[in-house]
Amino acid sequence: MKRDTMISQPKGSSELRDPTACRLPEVEPAFALCIEKTRRNIRRLADEPKSGAWAVDGNYFAFPEGFYDISNWTSSFFTGMALLAWRQTGEGFFLQQVQRLAPHYRLKVYEHERDTMHDLGFLYSLYSVALFKLTGESAHRQTALRAATVLAGRFETQGQYLRAWGRMEEQGTDYAGLTIIDSMMNLPLLFWASDQCGDRRYRDAATRHADTTLRHLVRADGSVFHAYRFDPRTGQALGPNNYCGYSVDSHWARGAAWAIYGFALSYGYARDPRYLETSLNLARKFVANLDAAAIPAWDFKLPPARNPLRDSSAAAIAVCGIQELLRHQPAEAGLRAAARRMLARLCSQEYLDFDASCPGLLRQAQVGDGAGRGRNAYASWGDYFLMEALTNELVPGQPFW
Ligand code: GLY
């Protein structure tokens, strides 16, 4: 590690501290590191728009996926970080770099809309919606509403769910009839659109999808299936499926984190008490599964012989989900303490890469099934949710979602 690129690190062991005490000492140095890395990363993204999803060596810019590729769900983790940086520092540089990408975001949903999938929510909540909330510029509102319209076009009325992957006209593929737990995080774009323009159809698609997820992907014990398959023609429920966890019946930690946060955000918009209760149950189960290491294994139901690799990104997302839950249920002391333990741990040298020349922040994210090429990688989504969690600690306020 080069000395001249080092940023000062938090001192001492976080495990020795009372997790319910006031602000964690790890927060400010970790946030300063986020700002520093974001300063470099956002310029590189604006110079050459791409997805930058993940990297074993932390160099996201070598990731071979273009901005307009159908599988790109990650570009906005960089813009989201830049907008958090701008909100916090007021430095115009961050906003200018993010604004350079506006024509690309516009083109993606006006001219490349057939090559998009359900993660338009991730992409446009952390770009156009966030920019509109921060600047009030109507062009961003227009692009965000267009993205919401394209996303709502993925709603399958027969089965009452948002189709996750693949072009909508492709009916003969494995992806037809498939919905996944991650999609809960795409619902805020739809709720926001209804609130903006008064058209209930976006909100109806969101609540129906959340209800379907509740019925088919959330288990009674507070764990989740990754995916669920419907007959694409009739909408008949066929059964659970898995693409990301260890197995169909396992409990993929990142999926659980998406669901905790997604249901908490849905409650914030729809005020349906079932969403709040679901998020709480999922969060309690998640926390009950943590061991002394504080960071979840990538799947909570691994066979004993499997190495329980940790997924730092699942922890970062879960912290944000719990922070959102605590806005609605501030008395949940156990969840608050667990979130602070996770956050402190993520800010330790084991997880946080203090080398400012490395684009990646958080080590040890598990991509895909945890056994393939994305083992112990840096993931742009983990970095974003870490920065969001830190921001919430510094200045509690509304997230971009
Ligand atoms: N598709 C989101 C994830 O891999 O967590």
Residues whose N, C-alpha, C, O or C-beta is under 5 A from the ligand:
A	BS01	LIG	D182 R254
